[in-house]
Every structure is written in C-alpha cells, then in structure tokens.
Amino acid sequence: MNTTETCVYETHLPFEGRRQGKVRDIYQIPPQNGEAGMVLIIASDRISAFDVVMPTPVTGKGQELTRISTTWFDFIRDLGIINDHLISTKPEDVPNLDASLYEQCEGRMMLGRACEVIPVEFVVRGYLAGSGWKEYQNDGTVCGIALPDGLQLSSKLPEPIFTPATKAVKGHDENIDFDTACEIAGKEIMEWLRKVSLEIYTKAATYAAERGIILADTKFEFGYALDADGNKTDELLLIDEVLTPDSSRFWPADDYEIGREQNSFDKQYVRNWLESIVESGDWNKTPPGPELPQEIIDGTVARYREAATRLFN
C-alpha cells in the first residue's frame, strides 16, 4: 500500500449515495456488468471527540487506520471462520473513478461488497473499562452479565465477554443484553456471530499481546451480502473497519496498571487536551470544535502510527 502522506479532510467523489460519517466518506458503487454493487469507504483525516468533529485534520490518520484494518482483515481471513467484505484497496479497481482522483483515495480506501448491515454492534470485552466499568460500579454487571466482586478499573476479566450494543446514527451506541440483540437480529444468527466475535477477539488479543499491546476491547460489524439486484443473500460477512484504534482499546502492555485509566493508542490524547480546554472555559463540548494545536496533531497520529508499527512491522 502506498502511504504517501496527503491530507484529506473530506472527499466529494462522483458517485451517488454519498454518506459522511465522523471519519469516513462512504459511496455506493452500482452493479457493474451484472455483478453485485459495491461500497467505497474513504478514511479521512477528520477526528472526532465527544461526538464533535474537529475542524483540524490529523494528517496521516486515515491512512494508518486503513493500514491497520486491512492487515487485520488478512489475519482474520487466515483464521477461516468468516468471509469479509474487502475487495481491494487500489483506486484503479474502483469502477469509473478518474485517475485524477486517485491521490485522495490512495492508502485510505477500502472497496467492499455491498451489504445489508445488521443493526447491532458486536462488542467483545477482555478488560473492564469505559461504559462497562460504569455499569459494573452500579450493578456488578456489564450488559446484564454478572461479574465477580472486587474488580477494579482496567481489570482483566476472567474470560472475554460478549456485550452487544445498538448502532446509533448520532451520539453514543447503547449497550443492550443478548436477548434484546436476538430480537433485533435473530437468535440463531446472534449465537453464531457471538462465537465468531469471541474467536476473532481471542486470536487477535493473543497476537497483539505477543507484540506488547493489550487489546482491551473491540467491536465488529456484520452484514448480509447483496446480490446483483440489490437483494439480501444468506451470506454473512465481516464488514466496515476492524480492530483499529477507533473501534478498539489498545493499551501498551509495559505501561499497564490496574485501578486507573490507561494510556492508549487512540484519540485519548486529543480528548485529554480538549478536557483541559473545557476546564478553562474555552469550549463546552458542542460544535464547532476548537482548532487543534500542531503538537496535539503530531502526538495523535504518532500514537496511531506506533500501534500499526508494533502490530505489523
């Protein structure tokens, strides 16, 4: 993959059905020559925190996210437990994309099979953090799963647990119990994808641990592949991004300490700076976000880059 550093804050490619998330621009590629349609995902250099997209790009972040995600897709394919949506990372493989637009796609795109997304986040936790820690403090549970007494913030769980959530269009996803997830997606499907999620997490966590990184938790997305007529098939695929610092908590093992928040290879560096701005009264966590100083930009992308380097170099 070419990783020439080009800053891309947003794209406006000549395809219909453009959707813009907090980080990614997504385009629908219509069926070609009787084959099924595709989806083009561009990981921009936008960064969000507290559900606000910052006005300052973090140059190189989108390429690092794509590098991490596509390498994990290769890893998961080797496990042989589920197929995925990824077709290509090369701009020249995107139908009807003019060569003048290749540069803004290079190193930060995934061309994938079009799918009907299952509206559930498939979350696996190996450590107690985030919303799980908050629930445990109140109820001794995470998503209704009872955990042993006496666990602390960042404690390793006795075994990984599957804790689904609803996919939120805006704001934070909401944790749900397994029975509720079954009502959404079907019991048989949820049981199988729970098994798949736990297996991927366990294998990935072991791989990361051998390279000095704790994979504390992660979330997966799955969907049904569509046929050439746009109809849902029975083929389930792993979709979207996978095992990136934007969808997972990666902690450096040499700095891990139970009972406190951990340093992490993600945008926590930005969040910490923003919290200081909030405390000083210069921002109130509503749009528009403040411009990010260069040192924060550099420190953030360095953390993404270090995660990729530790994992795959």
N, C-alpha and C positions, 0 to 999 in steps of 0.2 A: 504494500500500500504506500502510495506517495504521501508523505507527511509534510510537504512544503507548507510553511505557516502563512496562511492567508486568513485575514479576519473576515468573518461572515456573521453579521448581526441578524439578517433575515434574507430570505430569498423570495423571488416572485417569478417562478418558472412558468412557461406557457402551457400549463396543464389545468384542467378543470378540477373542481372539488378540493381546492386548497384549504387546508386547515392549519392553523398555527397554535401550537401549544406553548408552554412556557419556554421550552428549549428547542423543540423540533418543529420544522415545517413539513407537512405531510401532503402528498399529492396522489390522486388516483390516476393510474395509467390504464386506459381502456383496453379491452381484449384486442390482441393482435393475431391476425391470420387464424382465427378460430380457437386460439388458446385463451386460457383464463386471464383475467385482468391482474394487474399488479399494483403495488403501493410503493411510492418512493419516499423514503424518510431521510430528511436532511437534519443532522445535528448541528445547530447553530452555535455561536459563541455567546448566546444570551445566558444569563444566570439569574435565578430567582431565589428569593428568601422571604419567608413569612408570606408566601403567596403573592409576592410582588416581583415583577420582572424589573431588574435593574436597567438603567439606561446605558450603562457602560458594558461593552463586550469584554469577555475574558478570552483573549486571542489564543487559539490552540485548544481550548476546552472541548469543542465539538469533535475535533479530530481524535483527541485522546479517548473520549467516550466511545467513539466508533471503533477505534483500535481495540479497546478492552472488550467491547461487546462482541465484535466479530471473532476475536480469538477465543472467547468463551463458547461461541456457537460451534467452532471447530472441536473444542474439548467435549462438549455435550454430544455432538454427533458421534464421536468415538465411543461414547457410552452405549449407544444403540438402543435407547429406551423410548425416544420420541423424535419425530421429524420436526423441522423448523421451517420458518417462512423465508429464510435468506436465500436469495438467488445470486446476487452479485453486489460488489462494492465498486464497480468500474463505471464511470459516467458514459463510456461508449456503449454500454449494454442497455442504456435507457432508451426505449424507442422514441424516435422523433425529437431527441434532445440535440440542439445545435451545438457544435463544438465550441462556440464562443462562450457557452455556459458551463463548460466542464470544470473550469477553475474553482467556481464556488461550490462544486459538488465533490471535488477530489479529496479523498481521505475522510470525508464526513458523511457519506451517503450509504444507505442500505436499500437495495431494490429487493422487495419481497413479494411473496404470493399474497393476493388479496384474500382477506378472511372476514368472517363474521365473528367479532370479538365476544368472548364470554365476559359478561359484566361483573367479574369478580377479580380482586387482586389475590393472588396465591402467595401468601406470605409465610415464610419459614423463619423461625427464631431459634438461635442457639444460645443466645445470651439475653439477659434481662435489661432492656433499655427502652427509651422512648415512651410511647403510649402504653407499652406492656408494663413498664416499671410503674407508671402512674396507676394503672388498674390493679396491679399486684399490691401496692401500698394500701389501696382502699379495700380490696376484696380477697386478696390472696390468690387471685386467678389472673389468667390472660386469655381473653376471648372465651371466658367460661371454663377454661381448663385449669383445674386446681393444681397449684404448685406447692412444693414443700415450704414449711415455715423457715424463717431466718435468712432468706436470700437477700442480697444487697444489690444496689445499683451496679450493673455490669457483671453480675454473677453469671458464670456459665451454668446453663440449665442441665439437669440430669440427662436429658436427651433432647434433641431438637423437637420443636412443636410446630404444628401447622395451624396458623391463625388467619383465616381469610378476612378480607375487608371488601366493602363495596367500592366500586370505582366512582370517584367524584368528578363531575365535569369541572366544577370550581371548588376551591378550598381543599380541605384535607379529606382523605378517604376515611371511612368509618369502619371500625372493627366490628365484625359480626361473628356469631358462633357457627359451628359447622352445619347444624340443622338449617339455619337460615340460608346459608350458601347452597345447600341442597335444594331448597325451594326455588332458588334462582336458576341454578344450572342443571339440576337433576342429580339424584343420589348416586347413581352408578358412575356418572362422569366425575363427580366430585371425589368419590372414593379413589378412582384411578388416578386423577390428577393430583390428589394429595400424595399418593405413593410416588408419583413421578417427581413432584416438587421436593419431597423429602430426600429422595435419592440424589437428585441433582445437587441440592444444597450440601448433603453429606460428602459427596465426592469432591465438590468444589472447595468446601471448607478444609478438607484434608490436603488438597493441592495447595491452597493458599497458606496453610499452617507450615508446610514444608519450606515456604519462601518468606516466613517471618511476618505473615499477615493473618489476623483473626477476621474471619467472615462472621460477624455477629448476627446479622440477619439479612434477608433479601426478599424481593417479591418478583414473581413471574406473572406473565400474561399468556393466555392461550386463546386460540380461536379455531373455528371450522373453516377449512379451505373452501373457496368458492369455485364453481365450475365456469366454463366459458359463457354461460348465460347469466352468471351472477347469482346462481342458486347455491345454497349451503350444501356441502357434501358431508359425509361422515368422518372425513379425515381431520383429526385434531393435530394442531401444530403449535409449537412454542413460538411466540411472536414478540414483536416490539424489541426493546433493548433487553440485555440480560447480564446480570452480575456486574453492573457498573457502580461507581461511587454515587451515582444519582438514584440508584434503585436498591442500594445495599449500604450497610455499615461496614467499612473496612477499618480495622484498628491495627496499629503497629504492635506486634507481639512484645517487642522489647520495652515498650512503654506502658504495657497493660497493668492496671491495678484495680482490684475490686473495691467498690464503695465510692467511686467517683465517676464523673463523665470522662470519656476517653478522647484523646486526640484522634482525629480520623482523617482519612484520605478523601475528603469531600469538601463541600462548600461551608463546613462549620467555621472555617477561617473567616469567610465573609459574614456569616451570622454573628460571630463574636464582635467583629468591628461594628456591624450595624447596631448591635445591642449597646455599644458604647455611645453611638450617635443618639440612640433613643434616650439613654440615661442623661445625656447632656441637653435633651430637649430640642434637638435639631431635626428629629424625624419621629413620626408616630405610627410607623408600620403600615401606612396606607399609601397608595400610588399618588404621585410618582415617587420612585425610589431615588435616593441620593446618588450622585456620581461617585464611582469607586476610585480611590487613590491608586496610583500605579503600583505601589508596594503591595496592596491587597490583591490586585490583579495578578501580579507576578507570584505572590505566595500561594494563591489559589491554584493556578494552573500547574505550579510546581508540585503540589500535592497530588493532583490527578496524574501527572507525568510519573511521579515516583511510584504510585500504585501500579501503573502499567509496566514500569521497568522492573519492579520487584517481582511481579507476577510472571512476566513473559520474556524477559531478557536473560 
